[in-house]
C-alpha cells in the first residue's frame, strides 16, 4: 500500500503491516496483529490499537491528520479507531426468575429512563462529538440491516416500560435523519404504562431539520424536544458544527417546535473554554423570559475521538459565577429524581425566583459527578444496551430480539439481570483517579453511537 500527494509518503509492508510516514513534522508507525499506530505532528498525537481499527482508511486519515492544525493549548488526541466494540456476554437466567419487584442496580439505583439511539449518522461534525478528521466521507457507518427496526425498538421499549422506565428519549447521531421517524414516535407514544400514565417521550436534535418536522412529530405523539445549540454568533456556530450550517436555521427550528407545542423546550450548550465561552451571556439573555430552559454542559471526555483535554473544560461553577454577575440567580430544587441538571432561576428585584424570567441549568459531569442517582440506560442503534454514557462495552439485545424462541418475558428477565449487575459510576471514579484515556479494549464508545 502506498499513498502519494501533498501529504506525507506512507508505505506498508509485511503480513503484520508496518507503516512509516514522514512529512515536515509527522511520523507514523503501525505494527502487530492488533495494529498499534503512533502519529506525531506539532500539536497532534494519534494512537490506535485493537481489532476494530479500519486498516483500509489508514493512508487517507494519516494525510488528513498531517494537515490538521490544533488551536488548543494542549495536545489534541484523535484515535483512529472504530467506535463499536465487542459486546458483553448476556447474563445467565435462572429458572423462575422473579419479576414482581422492579430492579435496582448494585448501588440501589432504579431504572426509570431509557435513551434510544435511532441512527449513528449526523449532518453536523461538531469537534466534541463527531470530528471531521474521523467521521469523513470514507467512514463506515452501520449498514441498514444492523439497525433495529421500528418494530424491534418498540418491542424492547415495551419491555423496559414494564420494568420501570417512564421516560424515553430518542437520540442519535441526529435522530431526525432516520427516515419516517414519526412512525416510531407514534408507536412509542401508544405504549401503555402499568399506572396508566403516558410516557414522557422526548427527542434530542441539533435542530437542523426541526422546522420542517416539528408539526408532524407533535402529531405523532412526541411531547417535547431538546435542541443542541452552542452559540448565537453565526461564525462561531458554523465553526463548531464544522459544516457551515447557519444558526438562523436552528433558531427557526426552535420557534417551529414552540409553535407546535413541543415544550417545555430545552436548549443545550456545550461550553468549550477558548471557543464559545463568550456566548454564555448572549445565550442567557436571548432565552431569558421565553419559557425555554437553557442548559450549559461541561465539555466531556465522551468517546475517544474528540481530543478532550481538561484545559478546555469551563467548570459549571464558573459559568454560574459569570451569569450571576450580570443576571442574578437563585438555586432551585431538582424537578425530578436523578436529574442531571442543577437548576438556577432568574431572580427579581427582591432577590426571589421569578418564574416569568425562567431558569437555566448546568450539567457538571466533569467537575461534579452525579452518578449516585443515575437512573438511565442507553440502547444503541444496533441494539446494544449500555449502562453508562462513558461505557466501553454493551449487551447485545438484538440477538434476543431476532431469536423467535425469545419471549418478552425472557427479555424482561435479561433486562432485570443486566440492571441488577450494574455498578457503573465513571464520573465518580474520574474525580478520584483522573480521566480514562485508554484507546484499547476499554476505550469508551462514541456519543454519536449511543446518544448523549
C-alpha positions as CSV (number, residue, x, y, z in Angstrom):
1,X,0.0,0.0,0.0
2,X,1.3,3.4,-0.9
3,X,-0.1,6.9,-0.7
4,X,1.2,9.9,-2.5
5,X,0.2,13.5,-2.8
6,X,0.8,16.8,-1.0
7,X,0.8,14.9,2.4
8,X,3.5,12.6,3.7
9,X,4.6,9.4,2.0
10,X,3.1,6.3,3.5
11,X,4.3,2.7,3.0
12,X,3.1,-0.6,4.4
13,X,5.0,-3.9,4.2
14,X,4.8,-7.4,5.7
15,X,1.9,-9.5,6.9
16,X,1.7,-7.5,10.2
17,X,1.6,-4.1,8.4
18,X,4.4,-1.8,9.2
19,X,3.9,1.8,8.2
20,X,6.3,4.6,8.0
21,X,5.4,8.1,7.0
22,X,7.5,11.3,7.1
23,X,6.3,14.8,6.5
24,X,7.5,18.1,7.9
25,X,6.8,17.0,11.4
26,X,4.8,13.8,11.2
27,X,5.9,10.2,11.9
28,X,3.6,7.2,11.8
29,X,4.3,3.6,12.8
30,X,2.0,0.6,12.8
31,X,2.7,-3.0,13.6
32,X,1.4,-6.2,15.1
33,X,-1.7,-8.2,14.8
34,X,-3.7,-5.7,16.8
35,X,-2.2,-2.8,14.9
36,X,-0.5,-0.1,17.0
37,X,-0.2,3.3,15.4
38,X,1.7,6.4,16.5
39,X,1.5,9.7,14.7
40,X,3.0,13.0,15.9
41,X,2.7,16.5,14.5
42,X,3.4,19.9,16.0
43,X,0.3,19.7,18.2
44,X,-1.2,16.3,17.2
45,X,-0.8,12.8,18.5
46,X,-2.8,9.8,17.2
47,X,-2.9,6.4,18.9
48,X,-5.0,3.4,17.8
49,X,-4.8,-0.2,18.8
50,X,-7.3,-3.1,18.8
51,X,-9.1,-5.3,16.4
52,X,-11.6,-2.6,15.4
53,X,-9.1,-0.4,13.5
54,X,-10.0,0.3,9.9
55,X,-6.7,-0.5,8.1
56,X,-8.0,0.5,4.6
57,X,-8.6,4.1,5.7
58,X,-5.2,4.5,7.3
59,X,-3.5,6.3,4.4
60,X,-6.1,9.0,3.9
61,X,-6.7,9.6,7.6
62,X,-2.9,10.0,8.2
63,X,-2.7,12.5,5.4
64,X,-5.6,14.5,6.9
65,X,-4.1,14.3,10.4
66,X,-0.9,15.6,9.0
67,X,-2.6,18.7,7.6
68,X,-4.8,19.3,10.7
69,X,-4.0,22.3,12.9
70,X,-4.8,22.4,16.5
71,X,-5.7,25.7,18.2
72,X,-5.8,24.1,21.6
73,X,-3.2,25.0,24.2
74,X,-2.9,21.3,24.9
75,X,-2.1,18.4,22.6
76,X,-5.1,17.1,20.6
77,X,-5.6,13.4,20.6
78,X,-7.6,11.7,17.8
79,X,-7.6,7.9,17.9
80,X,-8.2,6.4,14.5
81,X,-10.4,3.5,15.6
82,X,-13.8,2.1,15.0
83,X,-16.4,3.3,17.6
84,X,-18.0,-0.1,18.0
85,X,-16.8,-2.8,20.4
86,X,-17.4,-6.5,21.1
87,X,-20.5,-6.9,23.2
88,X,-20.5,-8.2,26.8
89,X,-21.9,-11.7,27.5
90,X,-25.5,-11.8,28.4
91,X,-26.3,-12.9,32.0
92,X,-27.4,-16.5,32.6
93,X,-31.1,-16.5,33.5
94,X,-32.4,-18.5,36.4
95,X,-35.5,-20.7,36.2
96,X,-38.5,-18.9,37.6
97,X,-36.7,-15.6,38.0
98,X,-39.0,-13.2,40.0
99,X,-40.3,-10.2,38.1
100,X,-42.7,-9.0,40.8
101,X,-40.3,-6.3,42.0
102,X,-38.7,-3.6,39.8
103,X,-35.0,-3.9,39.5
104,X,-32.4,-1.9,41.5
105,X,-28.8,-1.9,40.4
106,X,-25.8,-2.7,42.6
107,X,-25.8,0.8,44.0
108,X,-29.6,0.7,44.7
109,X,-30.5,2.9,41.7
110,X,-33.8,2.3,39.9
111,X,-34.2,2.1,36.1
112,X,-36.6,4.9,35.0
113,X,-35.0,6.5,31.9
114,X,-34.2,4.9,28.5
115,X,-32.3,6.7,25.8
116,X,-32.6,5.1,22.4
117,X,-30.2,6.0,19.5
118,X,-32.0,5.6,16.2
119,X,-29.1,6.3,13.9
120,X,-25.3,6.6,14.1
121,X,-25.3,9.3,11.4
122,X,-25.4,13.1,11.8
123,X,-25.2,16.0,9.4
124,X,-23.1,18.1,11.8
125,X,-19.4,17.5,12.5
126,X,-19.0,19.0,16.0
127,X,-15.5,18.6,17.2
128,X,-16.6,17.4,20.6
129,X,-18.8,14.6,19.2
130,X,-18.1,13.6,15.6
131,X,-14.9,15.4,14.4
132,X,-14.5,15.6,10.7
133,X,-11.0,14.1,10.8
134,X,-12.5,10.8,11.8
135,X,-16.1,10.8,10.6
136,X,-15.4,11.7,7.0
137,X,-16.8,10.5,3.7
138,X,-15.0,7.2,4.0
139,X,-16.2,6.4,7.5
140,X,-18.1,3.1,7.6
141,X,-21.4,3.6,9.2
142,X,-23.7,0.7,10.3
143,X,-25.5,-1.0,7.4
144,X,-29.3,-0.7,7.4
145,X,-29.6,-4.4,8.3
146,X,-27.7,-3.9,11.6
147,X,-30.1,-1.2,12.8
148,X,-33.1,-2.1,14.9
149,X,-36.3,-1.8,13.1
150,X,-39.1,0.4,14.5
151,X,-40.9,-2.7,15.5
152,X,-37.9,-4.1,17.3
153,X,-37.3,-0.8,19.1
154,X,-41.0,-0.6,20.2
155,X,-40.9,-4.2,21.4
156,X,-37.8,-3.7,23.6
157,X,-39.1,-0.3,24.8
158,X,-42.4,-2.0,25.9
159,X,-40.2,-4.4,28.0
160,X,-38.3,-1.6,29.6
161,X,-41.6,0.2,30.4
162,X,-42.7,-2.9,32.2
163,X,-39.5,-2.8,34.2
164,X,-39.9,0.7,35.5
165,X,-39.0,3.1,32.6
166,X,-41.2,6.2,32.5
167,X,-39.1,8.4,30.2
168,X,-37.8,7.6,26.7
169,X,-35.6,9.9,24.8
170,X,-34.8,9.4,21.1
171,X,-31.2,10.4,20.2
172,X,-28.6,9.7,17.5
173,X,-26.5,10.8,15.8
174,X,-29.2,13.1,14.6
175,X,-32.5,11.3,15.1
176,X,-34.4,13.3,12.5
177,X,-32.2,11.8,9.8
178,X,-33.9,8.4,10.4
179,X,-36.5,8.0,7.7
180,X,-40.1,8.1,8.8
181,X,-39.1,8.7,12.5
182,X,-42.7,9.9,13.1
183,X,-43.8,6.3,12.7
184,X,-41.6,5.2,15.6
185,X,-42.7,8.2,17.7
186,X,-46.4,7.1,17.2
187,X,-45.6,3.5,18.2
188,X,-43.8,4.5,21.3
189,X,-46.4,7.1,22.3
190,X,-49.0,4.3,22.2
191,X,-47.2,2.1,24.7
192,X,-49.2,1.5,27.8
193,X,-47.7,2.0,31.3
194,X,-48.6,0.0,34.4
195,X,-50.1,3.0,36.1
196,X,-51.9,4.3,33.0
197,X,-49.9,7.5,32.8
198,X,-48.5,8.5,29.4
199,X,-44.8,8.0,28.8
200,X,-42.6,11.1,28.9
201,X,-41.5,10.8,25.3
202,X,-38.8,13.3,24.2
203,X,-36.2,13.8,21.5
204,X,-32.8,15.5,21.3
205,X,-31.9,17.1,18.0
206,X,-29.4,19.6,16.5
207,X,-32.4,21.5,15.2
208,X,-31.3,21.4,11.5
209,X,-34.5,19.6,10.4
210,X,-36.8,20.7,13.2
211,X,-38.6,23.5,11.3
212,X,-39.9,21.0,8.7
213,X,-40.5,18.2,11.2
214,X,-41.9,19.8,14.4
215,X,-45.6,19.7,13.5
216,X,-45.5,16.0,12.3
217,X,-43.6,15.0,15.4
218,X,-46.1,16.6,17.7
219,X,-48.9,15.0,15.7
220,X,-47.3,11.6,16.1
221,X,-47.2,12.0,19.9
222,X,-43.8,13.5,20.8
223,X,-44.2,15.6,23.9
224,X,-41.1,17.8,23.8
225,X,-37.6,18.4,22.4
226,X,-34.2,19.3,23.5
227,X,-32.1,21.3,21.0
228,X,-28.3,21.4,20.9
229,X,-27.1,25.0,20.2
230,X,-23.6,26.1,21.1
231,X,-23.8,29.8,20.4
232,X,-25.7,32.7,18.7
233,X,-22.7,34.1,16.9
234,X,-23.1,32.7,13.4
235,X,-19.4,32.4,12.7
236,X,-18.8,30.6,16.0
237,X,-21.7,28.3,15.4
238,X,-20.6,27.4,11.9
239,X,-17.1,26.7,13.2
240,X,-18.4,24.4,15.9
241,X,-20.7,22.4,13.7
242,X,-18.0,22.3,11.0
243,X,-20.4,22.0,8.1
244,X,-21.1,25.7,7.7
245,X,-24.7,25.4,9.0
246,X,-26.3,28.8,9.9
247,X,-27.5,29.4,13.4
248,X,-30.7,31.1,12.0
249,X,-32.0,27.8,10.7
250,X,-31.7,26.2,14.2
251,X,-33.4,29.2,15.8
252,X,-36.2,28.8,13.2
253,X,-36.5,25.1,14.2
254,X,-36.8,26.1,17.9
255,X,-39.5,28.5,17.1
256,X,-41.3,25.9,15.0
257,X,-41.1,23.5,17.9
258,X,-42.6,26.1,20.3
259,X,-45.4,26.8,17.8
260,X,-46.2,23.1,17.5
261,X,-46.4,22.7,21.3
262,X,-43.3,20.6,21.8
263,X,-42.5,22.0,25.2
264,X,-41.2,22.9,27.6
265,X,-38.2,23.1,25.2
266,X,-34.7,22.8,26.5
267,X,-31.6,24.1,24.7
268,X,-28.2,22.5,25.5
269,X,-25.0,24.5,25.0
270,X,-21.7,22.6,25.3
271,X,-19.1,25.1,26.6
272,X,-15.5,24.8,25.5
273,X,-13.0,27.2,27.1
274,X,-11.4,29.3,24.4
275,X,-14.0,28.5,21.8
276,X,-17.5,29.7,22.7
277,X,-17.4,30.7,26.4
278,X,-18.1,34.3,25.4
279,X,-21.5,33.1,24.1
280,X,-22.7,32.3,27.7
281,X,-24.3,35.7,28.4
282,X,-25.7,36.3,25.0
283,X,-27.4,32.9,25.0
284,X,-28.8,33.5,28.5
285,X,-30.2,36.9,27.6
286,X,-31.7,35.5,24.4
287,X,-33.7,32.8,26.1
288,X,-34.5,34.6,29.4
289,X,-38.2,35.0,29.7
290,X,-39.1,32.8,26.7
291,X,-40.1,29.7,28.6
292,X,-37.2,27.9,27.1
293,X,-34.7,26.3,29.6
294,X,-31.1,26.9,28.6
295,X,-28.6,24.4,30.0
296,X,-24.8,24.7,30.0
297,X,-22.9,21.4,29.6
298,X,-19.3,20.9,30.6
299,X,-17.2,19.7,27.7
300,X,-17.0,15.9,28.5
301,X,-14.4,13.2,27.8
302,X,-17.0,11.1,26.0
303,X,-15.7,8.5,23.5
304,X,-12.2,8.6,22.2
305,X,-12.2,10.8,19.1
306,X,-12.9,14.3,20.3
307,X,-9.4,15.2,21.5
308,X,-10.7,16.0,25.0
309,X,-8.4,17.8,27.5
310,X,-9.2,19.3,30.8
311,X,-7.8,22.7,29.7
312,X,-10.9,23.1,27.5
313,X,-13.4,22.5,30.3
314,X,-15.0,25.6,31.8
315,X,-16.4,24.4,35.2
316,X,-20.1,24.9,35.8
317,X,-19.3,26.9,38.9
318,X,-17.5,29.5,36.7
319,X,-20.5,29.6,34.3
320,X,-22.9,30.3,37.2
321,X,-20.5,33.0,38.6
322,X,-20.4,34.8,35.2
323,X,-24.2,34.6,34.8
324,X,-24.9,35.7,38.4
325,X,-22.7,38.8,38.0
326,X,-24.9,40.1,35.2
327,X,-28.2,38.2,35.7
328,X,-28.8,37.4,39.4
329,X,-29.7,33.8,40.1
330,X,-31.2,31.7,42.9
331,X,-30.7,28.0,43.2
332,X,-33.8,25.8,42.7
333,X,-34.6,22.3,43.8
334,X,-34.3,19.4,41.3
335,X,-37.6,18.8,39.4
336,X,-37.2,15.0,39.2
337,X,-35.1,12.3,40.9
338,X,-31.9,11.6,39.1
339,X,-32.0,14.9,37.2
340,X,-28.6,15.6,35.6
341,X,-29.0,19.4,35.6
342,X,-28.5,21.7,38.5
343,X,-31.3,24.3,38.3
344,X,-30.9,28.1,38.8
345,X,-33.8,30.6,38.5
346,X,-33.5,34.2,37.5
347,X,-34.2,36.5,40.4
348,X,-36.4,39.6,40.5
349,X,-35.5,42.9,42.1
350,X,-36.3,41.4,45.6
351,X,-33.8,38.5,45.0
352,X,-36.6,36.0,44.7
353,X,-37.0,33.5,41.9
354,X,-39.3,34.9,39.2
355,X,-40.9,32.1,37.1
356,X,-41.7,34.6,34.3
357,X,-38.0,35.2,33.8
358,X,-37.3,31.4,33.6
359,X,-34.3,29.4,34.6
360,X,-31.0,27.9,33.4
361,X,-29.3,24.7,34.3
362,X,-25.7,23.4,34.4
363,X,-24.7,19.8,33.7
364,X,-21.4,19.2,35.5
365,X,-20.4,15.6,34.7
366,X,-16.7,16.5,34.8
367,X,-16.4,18.7,38.0
368,X,-19.4,17.4,40.0
369,X,-20.2,13.8,39.5
370,X,-23.9,12.9,39.7
371,X,-23.6,9.1,39.3
372,X,-25.1,8.5,42.8
373,X,-28.7,8.6,41.5
374,X,-28.2,7.9,37.8
375,X,-31.3,6.0,36.6
376,X,-30.5,5.9,32.8
377,X,-29.8,3.1,30.4
378,X,-28.8,3.6,26.7
379,X,-29.8,1.5,23.7
380,X,-27.6,1.8,20.7
381,X,-28.9,1.9,17.1
382,X,-27.9,-1.7,16.6
383,X,-29.5,-2.9,19.9
384,X,-26.7,-2.9,22.4
385,X,-27.6,-1.9,25.9
386,X,-25.1,0.5,27.7
387,X,-25.3,1.2,31.4
388,X,-23.3,4.5,31.3
389,X,-22.5,7.3,28.9
390,X,-18.8,6.5,29.4
391,X,-19.1,2.7,29.0
392,X,-16.8,0.8,26.8
393,X,-19.0,-2.2,26.1
394,X,-22.7,-3.1,25.9
395,X,-25.0,-6.1,26.0
396,X,-26.3,-7.3,22.6
397,X,-30.1,-7.4,22.9
398,X,-30.6,-7.5,19.1
399,X,-29.7,-11.2,19.1
400,X,-32.5,-11.8,21.5
401,X,-35.0,-9.7,19.6
402,X,-34.3,-11.6,16.4
403,X,-34.5,-15.0,18.0
404,X,-38.0,-16.4,17.6
405,X,-37.6,-18.5,20.7
406,X,-37.2,-15.5,23.0
407,X,-40.4,-14.3,24.6
408,X,-41.0,-10.8,26.0
409,X,-40.8,-12.4,29.5
410,X,-37.3,-13.7,28.7
411,X,-36.3,-10.3,27.5
412,X,-37.6,-8.7,30.7
413,X,-35.6,-11.2,32.8
414,X,-32.5,-10.4,30.8
415,X,-33.0,-6.6,31.3
416,X,-33.5,-7.2,35.0
417,X,-30.4,-9.3,35.4
418,X,-28.3,-6.8,33.5
419,X,-29.5,-3.8,35.5
420,X,-29.1,-5.6,38.9
421,X,-25.5,-6.3,38.0
422,X,-24.8,-2.6,37.2
423,X,-22.2,-0.7,39.3
424,X,-21.1,2.0,36.8
425,X,-20.0,5.3,38.2
426,X,-17.4,6.6,35.8
427,X,-17.6,10.3,36.8
428,X,-17.1,9.5,40.4
429,X,-14.0,7.4,39.6
430,X,-12.7,10.0,37.2
431,X,-12.8,12.6,40.0
432,X,-10.6,10.2,42.1
433,X,-8.1,9.0,39.5
434,X,-8.4,11.3,36.5
435,X,-10.0,10.6,33.1
436,X,-9.5,7.3,31.3
437,X,-7.8,7.9,28.0
438,X,-7.4,4.3,27.0
439,X,-7.7,3.5,23.3
440,X,-7.7,-0.3,23.6
441,X,-10.5,-2.7,24.5
442,X,-11.5,-0.4,27.4
443,X,-11.9,2.6,25.1
444,X,-15.3,4.3,25.6
445,X,-17.9,4.3,22.8
446,X,-18.7,7.5,21.0
447,X,-21.6,9.7,21.9
448,X,-22.8,9.6,18.3
449,X,-23.3,5.9,18.7
450,X,-25.3,5.8,21.9
451,X,-26.6,9.3,22.2
452,X,-25.9,11.9,24.9
